[in-house]
Amino acid sequence: MTEMIKRLEKKGFVTCTTSTIDRRYKKLSCTKRSRNLYLELAQADEAITKTLCAGLSAEEQAELIRFTDCMLDNIGYHL
């Protein structure tokens, strides 16, 4: 985990500050760069989902979500 955080910090996605109470603890904060990337990814996700679900009724989309959740549970993947 430490190495991943160091890489994210080096790439400018997070800032890491040491706790004033206990030096063992670090506070992670998102940078403007990571917030912008999140917004871009959320927009892309929405566009992809819209394309994939085109032609499906609201009921069919709800079924798809249920099925997908079940499959993810089957492999132990939890969001």
N, C-alpha and C positions, 0 to 999 in steps of 0.2 A: 504494500500500500504506500509506503514511504517513497519508494522510487517512482510510482505513478504520480504522486502529488508533486514530486520534484520536477518531473517532466512537464506536467501541466503548468507549473509555475514558470519554468524556463521558457515555455512557448507562449506565456502571457495570458493563460486562461484563468488562473487563480492567483491570489496573493495569499501569503502565509505569514501570520504574525504570531509571535510567542505570547502566551498568556502572561499577564502581569502578576497573576496570583500563583501560578505553578508553571515553571519553565518547561515541564514535560508536555504540556498541552499547547496545541497550535490552533489558531483560528483561521479557517479558510474562508475566503471571500471571492465571489465571482467578479471578474473584471468586465469592463464594457465590451471587450472582444468576445468573451464567452456568452454574454447576454445577447449580443448581436447574432452570434452563431446559433444560439438556441432559437431565436426568432426565425431565422432563415430555415432551420431544420423543421420547426413547427409548421411553417408555411408549406414547405415541400411535402411534409407528411400529410397535410390536409389535402393538397392537390392530388397526391398519389391515391389516397383513400377515396376521394371523390371519383377518380377515374376507375378504380377497381370496383366500386359499388354502383357505378352508372347502370341504370336499368333494374336495380334491385329495389323492391319495395321496402318501406320502413320495417315491416315484419320480417322480411328476408334478411335485412341487415342485422336485426336483433338476433335472429337465429344464427347467422354467421358468427357474431360475437360470442354467443353461447358455445357454439361448436369449437371455435378457436380457443376460448378459455378452457374448455374441457381438455383439448389436446395439449395445451400448455401445462395443465395440472398433471396430465399423464406423464410428462417428462420432468416434472418437478420444477418448472419455471414459474416464478411468481413475480409479477410486476410490483 
